[in-house]
Amino acid sequence: MSASWRRRAALAMALSFIITRDDVDEAQYRALGAHADFAAATRILVDSAGSGTGVLVAPRWVITAGHVVLDRPVGALRVLVGGQTVAVRRAVVHPQYITTPRGIARTAHDVALLELAEASCVSPMPLATRPPEIGSRAALVGYGVGGPGARDTAGTRRGAFNRIDQLGGPWRGNNLPAHMLLLDFDDGRPGSRNPLGGSTPEPLEGIASGGDSGGGLFVQQDGRWHVVGTFSVSMVDIGGAMVQQFGGTVNLYVGIDGHRDWIGETIGGTDGQRGVRPAGCGT
């Protein structure tokens, strides 16, 4: 990891505060987060305290970021899903995240799967069947600190929209693998920072931050939402952070497409079998 990368990563952790537009009613972000389409979004708890976010992708399985659960005792892990807190039976961190030295090569595999002690009646979010396209409209949901200028506390569930600006490739001196997804926060102000893609923000523009780690990035495929990636890290633009708007902040998401085989081998069964809700859940 380069010195500049370490400084940016440290700043991201220090300021990691979903970040929203300050000219849009906060209630709209909360309403999107609570929408039934995203009921599979979960909160990861360690010893009853918030640690990250995840997505239910099978009745007994949640996908999240590796750094959220690495070296955490399984007995301390809980998942809040569908209003219920469920114990974790097993945490499986991607082997390349465990063994790779710190840096962008490790971040590329920052993903983990949690096996729940009991199946959830919440309908799982299907995995994306193909990589997204640049410019695709995406939704993100998380429990992190946030609000305008990231002044709020963690634990509030919010949703936001953004656009996927880049799929892997050159970025800040790194050559990212194709499965990594990048998007930035456009605040829409004249002269605001815009390192990636277009500068026009979504009406509910937002970006993930602290406490949102492991949260899903969702795109619509074949008429319904699918999870296409999980949130790993933010690179905060220093100037944008100083004025509490966070324009130019970049999110890196770990794409499902690069880990599809590992997910299938870990969970087992076909996509259809993984999506079956347990008996007794009703209609």
ROMAR-248226 format. One record per residue: x, y, z of N, C-alpha, C in turn. Coordinates in Angstrom, 3 decimals. Example, Ala and Ser with C-alpha at 12.3 -4.5 7.8 and 13.67 -1.06 7.14 Angstrom:
<kolnus>
       n.X       n.Y       n.Z      ca.X      ca.Y      ca.Z       c.X       c.Y       c.Z
    13.190    -5.690     7.800    12.300    -4.500     7.800    13.200    -3.300     7.800
    12.850    -2.250     7.080    13.670    -1.060     7.140    12.900     0.030     7.870
</kolnus>
This chain:
<kolnus>
       n.X       n.Y       n.Z      ca.X      ca.Y      ca.Z       c.X       c.Y       c.Z
     0.850    -1.193     0.000     0.000     0.000     0.000     0.884     1.241     0.000
     0.620     2.167    -0.910     1.426     3.371    -0.995     1.125     4.294     0.173
     2.040     5.250     0.408     1.835     6.207     1.492     0.579     7.032     1.268
     0.359     7.447     0.006    -0.833     8.249    -0.282    -2.106     7.446    -0.048
    -2.070     6.154    -0.425    -3.238     5.290    -0.168    -3.502     5.180     1.327
    -2.418     5.017     2.123    -2.585     4.896     3.576    -3.186     6.169     4.156
    -2.724     7.323     3.673    -3.276     8.580     4.189    -4.746     8.704     3.851
    -5.103     8.357     2.616    -6.514     8.453     2.223    -7.361     7.465     3.009
    -6.855     6.242     3.185    -7.603     5.235     3.927    -7.793     5.663     5.367
    -6.745     6.237     5.968    -6.851     6.704     7.344    -7.877     7.819     7.458
    -7.876     8.737     6.491    -8.849     9.814     6.500   -10.254     9.270     6.336
   -10.400     8.272     5.476   -11.716     7.668     5.273   -12.230     7.081     6.578
   -11.347     6.412     7.327   -11.767     5.826     8.592   -12.073     6.920     9.619
   -11.247     7.956     9.646   -11.426     9.004    10.643   -12.709     9.799    10.415
   -13.055    10.015     9.130   -14.213    10.823     8.820   -15.429     9.989     8.431
   -15.252     8.629     8.469   -16.332     7.810     7.969   -17.597     8.068     8.741
   -18.392     8.815     8.100   -19.590     9.371     8.728   -20.764     8.982     7.882
   -25.075     6.207     5.529   -25.058     6.747     4.142   -25.009     8.282     4.205
   -24.072     9.114     3.385   -23.967    10.557     3.298   -24.978    11.026     2.270
   -25.725    12.084     2.632   -26.857    12.500     1.810   -26.738    13.963     1.421
   -27.554    14.372     0.466   -27.626    15.780     0.079   -28.253    16.586     1.207
   -27.734    17.798     1.419   -28.307    18.630     2.482   -29.472    19.486     1.997
   -29.815    19.378     0.685   -30.952    20.122     0.162   -32.148    19.211    -0.099
   -32.106    18.000     0.448   -33.189    17.029     0.299   -33.628    16.575     1.690
   -34.939    16.465     1.878   -35.482    16.056     3.173   -34.945    14.678     3.573
   -34.354    14.597     4.744   -33.795    13.349     5.249   -34.829    12.222     5.282
   -36.106    12.570     5.472   -37.159    11.554     5.547   -37.259    10.746     4.256
   -36.903    11.355     3.129   -36.959    10.627     1.859   -35.919     9.514     1.807
   -34.750     9.759     2.370   -33.708     8.724     2.420   -34.117     7.590     3.359
   -34.725     7.956     4.465   -35.169     6.918     5.411   -36.301     6.083     4.815
   -37.192     6.746     4.063   -38.293     6.021     3.431   -37.769     5.047     2.388
   -36.752     5.446     1.630   -36.171     4.538     0.637   -35.514     3.344     1.328
   -34.803     3.591     2.405   -34.173     2.504     3.145   -35.180     1.512     3.701
   -36.367     2.002     4.046   -37.404     1.149     4.624   -38.277     0.476     3.578
   -38.054     0.760     2.288   -38.906     0.217     1.230   -38.806    -1.309     1.202
   -39.936    -1.946     0.916   -39.994    -3.414     0.910   -39.021    -4.036    -0.084
   -38.676    -3.301    -1.145   -37.725    -3.833    -2.122   -36.382    -4.165    -1.482
   -36.057    -3.489    -0.379   -34.744    -3.646     0.233   -34.829    -4.253     1.636
   -35.888    -5.055     1.853   -36.066    -5.696     3.163   -34.916    -6.626     3.509
   -34.179    -7.082     2.506   -33.076    -8.016     2.747   -31.830    -7.336     3.299
   -31.805    -6.006     3.359   -30.663    -5.313     3.967   -30.649    -5.603     5.467
   -29.482    -5.925     5.986   -29.353    -6.312     7.392   -28.331    -5.425     8.101
   -28.394    -5.431     9.417   -27.364    -4.771    10.225   -26.547    -5.841    10.933
   -25.224    -5.691    10.897   -24.333    -6.628    11.567   -23.968    -6.049    12.929
   -24.154    -6.838    13.969   -23.875    -6.418    15.338   -22.759    -7.267    15.921
   -21.890    -6.633    16.693   -20.863    -7.339    17.454   -21.067    -6.981    18.915
   -21.392    -7.990    19.724   -21.693    -7.740    21.144   -22.752    -6.653    21.288
   -23.788    -6.723    20.464   -24.957    -5.832    20.488   -24.670    -4.423    19.983
   -23.434    -4.135    19.587   -23.112    -2.819    19.039   -22.997    -2.917    17.525
   -23.413    -1.848    16.826   -23.356    -1.857    15.379   -21.934    -1.957    14.862
   -21.750    -2.798    13.854   -20.427    -2.965    13.261   -20.440    -2.764    11.765
   -21.550    -3.086    11.107   -21.611    -2.970     9.658   -22.996    -3.299     9.146
   -23.067    -3.500     7.847   -24.310    -3.768     7.141   -24.096    -5.008     6.291
   -25.167    -5.663     5.878   -25.073    -6.831     5.019   -26.341    -6.986     4.211
   -26.418    -8.086     3.477   -27.594    -8.381     2.656   -27.918    -9.859     2.790
   -29.164   -10.170     3.075   -29.622   -11.556     3.102   -29.710   -12.061     1.666
   -28.904   -13.075     1.325   -28.899   -13.599    -0.042   -29.417   -15.037    -0.095
   -29.746   -15.588     1.040   -30.381   -16.899     1.165   -31.031   -16.918     2.539
   -32.012   -17.787     2.778   -32.696   -17.748     4.075   -31.776   -17.819     5.284
   -30.620   -18.499     5.137   -29.676   -18.614     6.251   -28.350   -17.893     6.015
   -28.230   -17.108     4.948   -26.929   -16.547     4.602   -26.995   -15.054     4.333
   -26.025   -14.348     4.905   -25.880   -12.905     4.715   -24.500   -12.632     4.137
   -24.435   -11.779     3.131   -23.146   -11.353     2.587   -22.795    -9.993     3.169
   -21.515    -9.798     3.494   -21.050    -8.541     4.070   -19.588    -8.355     3.679
   -18.925    -7.397     4.292   -17.504    -7.160     4.034   -16.648    -8.012     4.960
   -15.515    -8.467     4.448   -14.623    -9.262     5.268   -14.134    -8.511     6.492
   -13.835    -7.204     6.343   -13.269    -6.464     7.476   -14.276    -6.253     8.605
   -15.559    -6.435     8.331   -16.574    -6.282     9.376   -16.495    -7.417    10.396
   -16.139    -8.614     9.940   -16.214    -9.780    10.829   -14.880   -10.488    11.028
   -13.830   -10.096    10.300   -12.545   -10.762    10.445   -12.052   -10.674    11.894
   -11.637   -11.805    12.429   -11.109   -11.911    13.801   -12.149   -11.627    14.880
   -13.411   -11.562    14.504   -14.474   -11.414    15.509   -14.934   -12.795    15.967
   -15.094   -13.039    17.253   -15.615   -14.331    17.692   -17.042   -14.538    17.182
   -17.307   -15.701    16.642   -18.631   -15.965    16.074   -19.721   -15.766    17.121
   -19.431   -16.131    18.357   -20.428   -15.994    19.422   -20.825   -14.561    19.705
   -20.003   -13.603    19.252   -20.324   -12.195    19.480   -21.138   -11.592    18.346
   -21.273   -12.329    17.242   -21.934   -11.783    16.053   -23.442   -12.014    16.092
   -24.176   -10.986    15.710   -25.620   -11.058    15.546   -25.987   -10.321    14.269
   -27.132   -10.693    13.681   -27.622   -10.024    12.477   -29.051    -9.568    12.723
   -29.305    -8.292    12.499   -30.656    -7.746    12.581   -31.277    -7.834    11.201
   -32.300    -8.671    11.065   -32.945    -8.877     9.766   -34.446    -9.005     9.980
   -35.226    -8.230     9.231   -36.676    -8.289     9.362   -37.179    -7.969    10.753
   -36.483    -7.105    11.469   -36.885    -6.729    12.814   -36.492    -7.718    13.887
   -35.824    -8.800    13.529   -35.386    -9.799    14.501   -33.867    -9.876    14.537
   -33.325   -10.109    15.728   -31.889   -10.283    15.884   -31.585   -11.775    15.944
   -30.739   -12.238    15.024   -30.461   -13.665    14.852   -28.981   -13.922    15.098
   -28.680   -14.999    15.806   -27.294   -15.372    16.058   -26.640   -15.887    14.783
   -25.317   -15.833    14.765   -24.532   -16.316    13.625   -23.909   -17.657    13.988
   -24.089   -18.638    13.124   -23.520   -19.968    13.336   -22.090   -20.050    12.826
   -21.826   -19.384    11.689   -20.510   -19.504    11.067   -20.223   -18.257    10.245
   -18.984   -17.781    10.321   -18.531   -16.664     9.495   -17.436   -17.162     8.575
   -17.616   -16.955     7.266   -16.658   -17.412     6.272   -16.121   -16.192     5.529
   -14.882   -15.812     5.819   -14.240   -14.685     5.153   -13.509   -15.207     3.922
   -13.567   -14.463     2.826   -12.912   -14.911     1.596   -11.439   -15.219     1.871
   -10.950   -16.381     1.455    -9.576   -16.770     1.791    -8.519   -15.800     1.291
    -8.751   -15.146     0.144    -7.751   -14.207    -0.363    -7.728   -12.897     0.420
    -8.829   -12.590     1.092    -8.814   -11.432     1.981    -7.978   -11.735     3.218
    -8.064   -12.952     3.680    -7.314   -13.345     4.884    -5.814   -13.377     4.616
    -5.413   -13.899     3.461    -4.000   -14.176     3.213    -3.250   -13.059     2.489
    -3.959   -12.149     1.828    -3.296   -11.103     1.047    -2.864    -9.950     1.949
    -1.645    -9.436     1.781    -1.209    -8.271     2.559    -2.128    -7.079     2.323
    -2.123    -6.166     3.282    -2.992    -4.997     3.192    -2.711    -4.189     1.934
    -3.758    -3.639     1.343    -3.636    -2.846     0.133    -4.796    -3.131    -0.793
    -4.716    -2.582    -1.995    -5.836    -2.701    -2.919    -6.077    -4.146    -3.332
    -5.022    -4.973    -3.384    -5.197    -6.379    -3.751    -6.041    -7.101    -2.710
    -5.888    -6.697    -1.463    -6.702    -7.297    -0.401    -8.131    -6.763    -0.439
    -8.253    -5.465    -0.663    -9.576    -4.850    -0.731   -10.439    -5.506    -1.802
    -9.826    -5.964    -2.879   -10.565    -6.593    -3.971   -11.297    -7.852    -3.538
   -10.929    -8.407    -2.374   -11.582    -9.624    -1.865   -12.187    -9.391    -0.479
   -12.558    -8.157    -0.207   -13.117    -7.788     1.094   -14.585    -8.210     1.170
   -14.807    -9.497     1.334   -16.167   -10.049     1.334   -16.229   -11.240     2.275
   -17.374   -11.428     2.905   -17.579   -12.548     3.830   -19.026   -12.998     3.764
   -19.255   -14.221     4.172   -20.605   -14.787     4.257   -20.860   -15.240     5.688
   -22.039   -14.919     6.207   -22.437   -15.312     7.547   -23.581   -16.300     7.468
   -23.401   -17.460     8.076   -24.479   -18.444     8.161   -25.262   -18.184     9.441
   -26.564   -17.960     9.304   -27.407   -17.670    10.454   -27.780   -18.943    11.199
   -28.010   -18.798    12.488   -28.396   -19.945    13.307   -29.803   -20.424    12.973
   -30.618   -19.553    12.408   -31.965   -19.942    11.977   -32.318   -19.181    10.712
   -33.150   -19.784     9.880   -33.521   -19.174     8.615   -34.439   -17.974     8.834
   -34.299   -16.987     7.981   -35.145   -15.804     8.041   -36.316   -15.947     7.077
   -37.440   -15.358     7.455   -38.602   -15.346     6.583   -38.577   -14.175     5.597
   -37.607   -13.294     5.740   -37.445   -12.209     4.776   -37.018   -12.802     3.435
   -37.576   -12.296     2.359   -37.195   -12.792     1.035   -35.767   -12.362     0.712
   -34.886   -13.302     0.387   -33.500   -12.938     0.076   -33.421   -12.076    -1.179
   -32.355   -11.276    -1.242   -32.075   -10.485    -2.437   -31.293   -11.359    -3.408
   -31.739   -11.502    -4.645   -30.986   -12.332    -5.594   -29.662   -11.687    -5.977
   -28.691   -12.547    -6.297   -27.412   -12.063    -6.786   -27.554   -11.627    -8.239
   -26.818   -10.583    -8.612   -26.828   -10.139   -10.003   -26.380   -11.270   -10.914
   -27.017   -11.392   -12.047   -26.698   -12.472   -12.982   -25.603   -12.089   -13.970
   -25.243   -10.811   -13.988   -24.209   -10.324   -14.899   -23.648    -9.023   -14.344
   -22.464    -8.615   -14.783   -21.902    -7.350   -14.302   -22.776    -6.176   -14.717
   -22.772    -5.112   -13.928   -23.533    -3.914   -14.318   -22.810    -3.154   -15.422
   -23.502    -2.214   -16.029   -22.891    -1.345   -17.036   -22.515    -0.018   -16.392
   -21.477     0.607   -16.911   -21.116     1.942   -16.442   -22.294     2.884   -16.693
   -22.608     3.668   -15.711   -23.748     4.576   -15.792   -25.029     3.998   -15.256
   -25.012     2.720   -14.862   -26.215     2.095   -14.314   -26.653     2.807   -13.036
   -27.956     3.025   -12.926   -28.508     3.575   -11.684   -28.500     2.486   -10.626
   -27.996     2.819    -9.473   -27.859     1.837    -8.402   -28.437     2.402    -7.112
   -28.936     1.514    -6.286   -29.412     1.876    -4.952   -28.452     1.297    -3.921
   -28.316     1.981    -2.808   -27.528     1.471    -1.699   -28.300     1.685    -0.407
   -28.168     0.742     0.508   -28.876     0.805     1.783   -27.890     0.460     2.889
   -27.921     1.235     3.966   -27.008     0.949     5.061   -27.482     1.527     6.378
   -26.785     1.149     7.436   -27.100     1.578     8.797   -26.031     2.515     9.368
   -25.179     3.053     8.527   -24.066     3.842     9.020   -24.471     5.238     9.461
   -23.494     5.945    10.037   -23.714     7.341    10.364   -23.917     8.086     9.063
   -24.639     9.192     9.103   -24.913     9.850     7.833   -25.740    11.088     7.973
   -26.581    11.307     6.984   -27.341    12.532     6.919   -26.523    13.612     6.235
   -27.084    14.819     6.051   -26.336    15.908     5.430   -25.070    16.217     6.217
   -23.929    16.176     5.545   -22.669    16.438     6.221   -22.278    15.347     7.192
   -22.966    14.207     7.158   -22.627    13.063     8.002   -22.616    13.434     9.472
   -23.641    14.123     9.919   -23.684    14.569    11.311   -24.484    13.645    12.211
   -25.241    12.714    11.627   -26.135    11.864    12.404   -25.371    10.678    12.979
   -26.040     9.926    13.854   -25.410     8.772    14.478   -25.728     7.500    13.706
   -24.968     6.442    13.996   -25.186     5.161    13.333   -26.464     4.512    13.835
   -26.964     3.568    13.050   -28.132     2.797    13.453   -29.394     3.165    12.720
   -29.402     4.297    12.026   -30.552     4.698    11.221   -30.420     4.094     9.834
   -31.469     3.425     9.404   -31.443     2.782     8.088   -31.835     3.781     7.011
   -30.943     3.968     6.051   -31.187     4.899     4.957   -30.950     4.202     3.623
   -31.585     4.720     2.595   -31.291     4.302     1.233   -30.938     5.527     0.418
   -30.256     5.313    -0.683   -29.895     6.402    -1.588   -29.695     5.827    -2.976
   -29.599     6.713    -3.951   -29.293     6.312    -5.325   -27.974     6.934    -5.755
   -27.347     6.313    -6.724   -26.119     6.820    -7.301   -25.985     6.215    -8.691
   -24.859     6.454    -9.350   -24.562     5.873   -10.658   -23.208     5.191   -10.590
   -23.100     4.017   -11.184   -21.821     3.324   -11.237   -20.939     4.027   -12.258
   -19.821     4.570   -11.787   -18.973     5.408   -12.631   -17.829     4.655   -13.291
   -17.380     3.550   -12.700   -16.214     2.860   -13.240   -16.234     1.400   -12.814
   -15.787     0.532   -13.714   -15.639    -0.895   -13.428   -14.156    -1.245   -13.518
   -13.507    -1.362   -12.384   -12.096    -1.700   -12.356   -11.250    -0.704   -13.134
   -10.030    -1.135   -13.489    -9.151    -0.309   -14.300    -8.323     0.672   -13.486
    -7.643     1.612   -14.157    -6.744     2.544   -13.480    -7.483     3.460   -12.515
    -6.895     3.620   -11.338    -7.470     4.534   -10.339    -6.420     4.825    -9.278
    -6.017     6.087    -9.197    -5.070     6.562    -8.190    -3.818     5.679    -8.102
    -3.262     5.387    -9.258    -2.027     4.621    -9.283    -2.195     3.133    -9.129
    -3.434     2.667    -9.060    -3.720     1.240    -8.945    -4.426     0.756   -10.192
    -4.282    -0.524   -10.496    -5.034    -1.140   -11.580    -6.036    -2.093   -10.955
    -7.259    -1.646   -10.814    -8.276    -2.403   -10.089    -8.809    -3.554   -10.938
    -9.092    -4.690   -10.301    -9.705    -5.788   -11.047   -11.091    -5.398   -11.552
   -11.523    -6.056   -12.630   -12.756    -5.660   -13.319   -13.994    -5.780   -12.455
   -13.936    -6.624   -11.422   -15.155    -6.805   -10.608   -15.358    -5.681    -9.591
   -14.403    -4.769    -9.436   -14.572    -3.683    -8.478   -15.390    -2.550    -9.089
   -16.307    -1.999    -8.303   -17.254    -0.987    -8.753   -16.961     0.325    -8.032
   -16.876     1.418    -8.794   -16.570     2.719    -8.216   -17.691     3.702    -8.509
   -18.024     4.537    -7.508   -18.986     5.606    -7.695   -18.620     6.744    -6.761
   -18.983     7.961    -7.147   -18.636     9.101    -6.312   -19.887     9.865    -5.896
   -19.690    10.777    -4.931   -20.779    11.588    -4.411   -20.776    12.939    -5.107
   -21.831    13.198    -5.891   -21.987    14.471    -6.591   -22.945    15.348    -5.790
   -22.447    16.461    -5.271   -23.336    17.304    -4.458   -24.072    18.350    -5.282
   -23.708    18.503    -6.581   -24.476    19.369    -7.467   -24.173    20.846    -7.370
   -23.247    21.237    -6.511   -22.921    22.648    -6.371   -21.953    23.092    -7.473
   -22.066    24.347    -7.902   -21.111    24.853    -8.905   -19.675    24.710    -8.394
   -18.819    24.164    -9.246   -17.429    24.019    -8.871   -17.140    22.872    -7.925
   -18.128    22.031    -7.649   -17.911    20.931    -6.713   -17.030    19.857    -7.345
   -16.404    19.073    -6.507   -15.479    18.054    -6.975   -16.227    16.901    -7.628
   -15.653    16.391    -8.725   -16.304    15.324    -9.467   -15.234    14.440   -10.106
   -14.623    13.528    -9.321   -13.515    12.737    -9.856   -13.926    11.661   -10.849
   -15.192    11.220   -10.810   -15.630    10.116   -11.663   -16.966    10.438   -12.308
   -17.150     9.999   -13.555   -18.464    10.041   -14.207   -19.030    11.438   -14.354
   -20.355    11.484   -14.522   -21.050    12.756   -14.676   -21.155    13.499   -13.362
   -21.478    14.783   -13.451   -21.532    15.629   -12.254   -22.943    15.910   -11.769
   -23.955    15.452   -12.505   -25.345    15.711   -12.115   -25.781    14.688   -11.071
   -26.151    15.126    -9.870   -26.532    14.170    -8.831   -27.916    13.584    -9.054
   -28.135    12.425    -8.498   -29.469    11.847    -8.437   -30.328    12.679    -7.479
   -31.662    12.690    -7.668   -32.516    13.409    -6.718   -32.294    12.958    -5.274
   -32.021    11.657    -5.098   -31.679    11.131    -3.764   -30.237    10.628    -3.789
   -29.335    11.457    -4.270   -27.915    11.100    -4.329   -27.387    10.806    -2.921
   -26.610     9.751    -2.840   -25.975     9.421    -1.570   -24.812     8.493    -1.788
   -24.053     8.288    -0.722   -22.883     7.431    -0.801   -22.651     6.790     0.562
   -22.112     5.588     0.559   -21.924     4.842     1.797   -20.741     5.375     2.589
   -20.774     5.112     3.905   -19.672     5.552     4.750   -19.584     4.638     5.968
   -19.059     5.132     7.087   -18.829     4.295     8.258   -20.096     3.643     8.768
   -20.044     2.350     9.073   -21.214     1.594     9.514   -22.001     1.011     8.365
   -21.713     1.487     7.133   -22.353     0.932     5.939   -21.516    -0.197     5.337
   -20.340    -0.463     5.891   -19.455    -1.493     5.341   -20.184    -2.819     5.192
   -20.040    -3.432     4.027   -20.723    -4.692     3.749   -22.110    -4.523     3.188
   -22.607    -3.282     3.168   -23.936    -3.025     2.631   -23.993    -3.252     1.136
   -25.174    -3.558     0.644   -25.323    -3.915    -0.754   -25.446    -2.735    -1.686
   -24.954    -2.940    -2.893   -25.214    -2.050    -4.018   -26.146    -2.826    -4.936
   -27.286    -2.230    -5.271   -28.343    -2.942    -5.979   -28.607    -2.303    -7.350
   -28.767    -3.130    -8.346   -29.167    -2.669    -9.672   -30.359    -3.499   -10.128
   -31.135    -2.931   -11.043   -32.277    -3.662   -11.566   -31.853    -4.488   -12.775
   -32.152    -5.763   -12.715   -31.928    -6.683   -13.822   -33.193    -7.510   -14.010
   -33.641    -7.577   -15.245   -34.835    -8.363   -15.563   -36.034    -7.973   -14.701
   -36.156    -6.666   -14.448   -37.350    -6.148   -13.794   -37.356    -6.188   -12.286
   -36.241    -6.574   -11.641   -36.226    -6.557   -10.176   -34.814    -6.230    -9.688
   -34.724    -5.827    -8.433   -33.440    -5.461    -7.862   -32.602    -6.701    -7.555
   -31.313    -6.599    -7.855   -30.332    -7.636    -7.536   -29.150    -6.982    -6.836
   -28.490    -7.724    -5.956   -27.274    -7.206    -5.336   -26.107    -7.441    -6.287
   -25.375    -6.361    -6.583   -24.281    -6.436    -7.543   -22.924    -6.260    -6.869
   -22.925    -5.782    -5.611   -21.667    -5.596    -4.905   -21.906    -5.251    -3.452
   -20.821    -5.306    -2.651   -20.887    -4.937    -1.237   -19.839    -3.868    -0.952
   -20.188    -2.937    -0.083   -19.345    -1.775     0.183   -18.108    -2.153     0.990
   -16.946    -1.665     0.500   -15.693    -1.947     1.188   -15.098    -0.707     1.842
   -14.843     0.355     1.061   -14.117     1.497     1.624   -14.476     2.779     0.886
   -14.342     3.914     1.594   -14.496     5.239     1.008   -13.147     5.924     0.953
   -12.941     6.679    -0.110   -11.806     7.576    -0.192   -12.361     8.999    -0.144
   -12.141     9.672     0.979   -12.730    10.983     1.199   -11.887    12.066     0.550
   -12.546    12.948    -0.211   -11.867    14.113    -0.763   -11.663    15.124     0.376
   -10.411    15.496     0.630   -10.112    16.341     1.789   -10.870    17.665     1.719
   -10.841    18.313     0.548   -11.528    19.591     0.419   -13.022    19.460     0.623
   -13.607    18.414     0.042   -15.040    18.195     0.208   -15.413    17.916     1.647
   -14.557    17.194     2.353   -14.831    16.872     3.748   -14.740    18.114     4.627
   -13.799    18.992     4.312   -13.598    20.169     5.143   -14.816    21.069     5.167
   -15.579    21.097     4.075   -16.773    21.936     4.042   -18.025    21.144     4.387
   -17.840    19.918     4.879   -18.931    19.081     5.360   -19.952    18.725     4.286
   -19.526    18.699     3.032   -20.429    18.285     1.964   -19.998    16.948     1.368
   -18.711    16.641     1.446   -18.169    15.359     1.011   -18.283    15.137    -0.491
   -18.441    16.214    -1.262   -18.401    16.091    -2.707   -17.080    15.506    -3.158
   -17.124    14.576    -4.106   -15.917    13.942    -4.603   -15.499    12.699    -3.860
   -16.162    12.381    -2.751   -15.865    11.137    -2.047   -16.168     9.954    -2.963
   -15.298     8.961    -2.972   -15.438     7.794    -3.849   -15.664     6.544    -3.020
   -16.642     5.754    -3.391   -16.890     4.433    -2.805   -16.296     3.350    -3.674
   -15.691     2.358    -3.046   -15.261     1.143    -3.725   -16.127    -0.009    -3.236
   -16.785    -0.662    -4.171   -17.602    -1.835    -3.876   -16.936    -3.079    -4.467
   -17.011    -4.177    -3.732   -16.497    -5.457    -4.215   -17.625    -6.150    -4.969
   -17.445    -6.351    -6.275   -18.514    -6.883    -7.106   -18.757    -8.363    -6.905
   -20.025    -8.726    -6.964   -20.431   -10.125    -6.877   -19.789   -10.944    -7.987
   -19.643   -10.333    -9.168   -19.209   -11.084   -10.334   -17.847   -11.742   -10.134
   -16.982   -11.138    -9.344   -15.661   -11.712    -9.132   -15.616   -12.808    -8.101
   -16.752   -13.069    -7.437   -16.762   -14.035    -6.341   -17.946   -14.994    -6.420
   -18.538   -15.071    -7.593   -19.741   -15.888    -7.752   -19.491   -17.364    -7.429
   -18.377   -17.913    -7.906   -18.088   -19.331    -7.648   -17.879   -19.588    -6.166
   -17.147   -18.690    -5.509   -16.896   -18.855    -4.070   -18.198   -18.771    -3.274
   -19.055   -17.848    -3.639   -20.349   -17.728    -2.956   -21.154   -19.008    -3.125
   -21.216   -19.507    -4.364   -21.971   -20.729    -4.622   -21.418   -21.925    -3.873
   -20.096   -22.060    -3.841   -19.482   -23.189    -3.137   -19.712   -23.099    -1.630
   -19.702   -21.887    -1.089   -19.874   -21.703     0.347   -21.306   -21.957     0.781
   -22.236   -21.392     0.033   -23.648   -21.541     0.393   -24.184   -22.899    -0.044
   -23.769   -23.342    -1.241   -24.257   -24.616    -1.769   -25.600   -24.460    -2.448
   -25.880   -25.365    -3.390   -27.163   -25.362    -4.072   -27.195   -24.374    -5.221
   -28.254   -24.403    -5.947   -28.439   -23.495    -7.082   -28.997   -22.179    -6.596
   -28.982   -21.172    -7.468   -29.554   -19.876    -7.101   -31.006   -20.026    -6.664
   -31.759   -20.845    -7.377   -33.157   -21.026    -7.027   -33.338   -21.657    -5.664
   -32.520   -22.666    -5.337   -32.623   -23.310    -4.031   -32.257   -22.354    -2.909
   -31.264   -21.485    -3.164   -30.850   -20.550    -2.131   -31.941   -19.536    -1.840
   -32.829   -19.310    -2.800   -33.844   -18.287    -2.607   -35.135   -18.792    -1.992
   -35.237   -20.081    -1.688   -36.468   -20.639    -1.135   -36.620   -20.253     0.322
   -37.759   -19.692     0.679   -38.023   -19.321     2.077   -38.390   -20.567     2.862
   -38.045   -20.610     4.156   -38.333   -21.801     4.961   -39.820   -21.990     5.193
   -40.207   -23.226     5.533   -41.599   -23.529     5.847   -42.032   -22.715     7.074
   -43.316   -22.365     7.100   -43.845   -21.633     8.245   -43.768   -20.126     8.113
   -43.295   -19.636     6.984   -43.176   -18.187     6.815   -44.449   -17.538     6.303
   -45.407   -18.330     5.891   -46.647   -17.777     5.365   -46.469   -17.350     3.922
   -47.439   -16.606     3.426   -47.404   -16.178     2.032   -46.603   -14.910     1.872
</kolnus>
